[in-house]
Amino acid sequence: MIKFPIILVFLVIVGSLIQGMYYLSKDNGSQNKVRLVRALTIRISL
């Protein structure tokens, strides 16, 4: 019963980590890294 919410939160954390890594590599030289910060903020808040 409690496994499903735990697995769901874990998948959201992993997805946010992957998204942050993608934005980090895509916005390599950009000063405006709002997407990266937003993705990592989601992971930290969970």
Steps between C-alpha positions, in 0.01 A plus 500: 500500500772748591738366235324678214548858633863427587570361154319793340706757693819310417414504129430874512837559669684291242313672216590841641864395528505384138329821390755710690790311344348550155462875552852520643644346184271691263553846655875451521618861460180682584487733799123461534456155652145539627391160368787326678427677828129420473570129438737478795261693726231240434739225600611676817145578608401134473 
